[in-house]
Amino acid sequence: MLVVFVHVTVKSEFIEAFKAASTKNARLSIQEAGIARFDLIQQQDDPKKFVLIEVYRTADAPARHKETPHYAEWRDAVADMMETPRFSVKYANLFPDDVNW
């Protein structure tokens, strides 16, 4: 399992549009065989800040995800909405073990 936290800061005027585009992407992403979870969360004390929590079943699943039409649509739609470039941090899964995802 590979767990990726993608941190995004959105320009204030694009918060709702970002939420809509990202929710659509998440709904389609969880249908991919290589994705165990795909969560979208918004920071309570700073609504411009979001984290996408992506849990991949295999090492090659992130690359396959980035080849999908819905990812390309999301990437292009949100590019100008970001206040700063998004960044990701990768984690190894510890608990629950991989078979219980």
C-alpha positions as CSV (number, residue, x, y, z in Angstrom):
1,M,0.0,0.0,0.0
2,L,1.1,3.5,-0.7
3,V,-0.6,6.4,1.0
4,V,-0.3,9.9,-0.5
5,F,-1.4,13.1,1.1
6,V,-1.7,15.8,-1.6
7,H,-1.8,19.3,0.0
8,V,-3.6,22.1,-1.9
9,T,-4.2,25.7,-1.1
10,V,-6.9,27.2,-3.3
11,K,-7.6,30.8,-4.2
12,S,-10.6,32.0,-2.2
13,E,-12.7,32.7,-5.2
14,F,-12.3,29.1,-6.4
15,I,-13.1,27.1,-3.2
16,E,-16.5,25.9,-4.4
17,A,-15.3,25.1,-7.9
18,F,-12.3,23.2,-6.5
19,K,-14.6,21.2,-4.2
20,A,-16.9,20.3,-7.1
21,A,-14.0,19.3,-9.4
22,S,-12.2,17.3,-6.7
23,T,-15.3,15.5,-5.5
24,K,-16.0,14.4,-9.1
25,N,-12.4,13.2,-9.4
26,A,-12.6,11.3,-6.1
27,R,-15.9,9.6,-7.0
28,L,-14.4,8.3,-10.3
29,S,-11.0,7.5,-8.7
30,I,-12.4,5.1,-6.1
31,Q,-13.8,3.0,-9.0
32,E,-10.2,2.2,-10.1
33,A,-9.0,-1.2,-9.2
34,G,-5.7,0.1,-7.8
35,I,-7.2,2.6,-5.4
36,A,-8.4,1.6,-1.9
37,R,-9.4,5.1,-0.8
38,F,-9.6,8.5,-2.2
39,D,-10.6,11.1,0.3
40,L,-11.1,14.9,0.0
41,I,-10.9,16.9,3.2
42,Q,-11.0,20.7,3.9
43,Q,-9.2,22.4,6.8
44,Q,-11.7,23.8,9.3
45,D,-9.8,26.9,10.3
46,D,-8.6,27.8,6.8
47,P,-11.1,26.7,4.1
48,K,-8.7,27.4,1.3
49,K,-6.6,24.4,2.4
50,F,-7.4,20.9,1.3
51,V,-5.8,17.5,1.5
52,L,-6.5,14.6,-0.9
53,I,-5.8,11.3,0.8
54,E,-5.0,8.7,-1.8
55,V,-4.5,5.1,-0.8
56,Y,-3.1,2.9,-3.6
57,R,-3.0,-0.9,-3.6
58,T,0.1,-1.2,-5.7
59,A,3.2,0.7,-6.6
60,D,2.1,1.2,-10.2
61,A,-1.4,2.3,-9.3
62,P,-0.5,6.1,-9.0
63,A,0.9,6.1,-12.6
64,R,-2.2,4.3,-13.9
65,H,-4.4,6.8,-12.1
66,K,-2.6,9.7,-13.7
67,E,-3.4,8.1,-17.1
68,T,-7.2,8.3,-16.6
69,P,-9.4,10.8,-18.4
70,H,-10.9,12.0,-15.1
71,Y,-7.5,12.7,-13.6
72,A,-6.5,14.8,-16.7
73,E,-9.8,16.6,-16.5
74,W,-9.3,17.4,-12.8
75,R,-5.6,18.4,-13.3
76,D,-6.5,20.9,-16.0
77,A,-9.6,22.2,-14.3
78,V,-7.9,23.1,-11.0
79,A,-4.5,24.2,-12.3
80,D,-5.4,27.9,-12.2
81,M,-7.4,27.6,-8.9
82,M,-4.3,27.0,-6.8
83,E,-2.8,29.8,-4.7
84,T,0.4,27.9,-4.5
85,P,1.7,24.7,-6.2
86,R,0.2,21.6,-4.7
87,F,2.6,19.1,-3.1
88,S,2.4,15.6,-1.9
89,V,3.9,13.5,0.9
90,K,4.1,9.7,0.5
91,Y,3.6,7.3,3.5
92,A,3.9,3.6,4.1
93,N,0.9,1.9,5.5
94,L,1.3,0.5,9.0
95,F,-2.3,-0.1,10.4
96,P,-4.6,-1.6,9.4
97,D,-2.5,-4.1,7.5
98,D,-2.9,-4.0,3.7
99,V,-5.4,-6.9,3.5
100,N,-7.8,-5.1,5.8
101,W,-8.2,-2.0,3.6
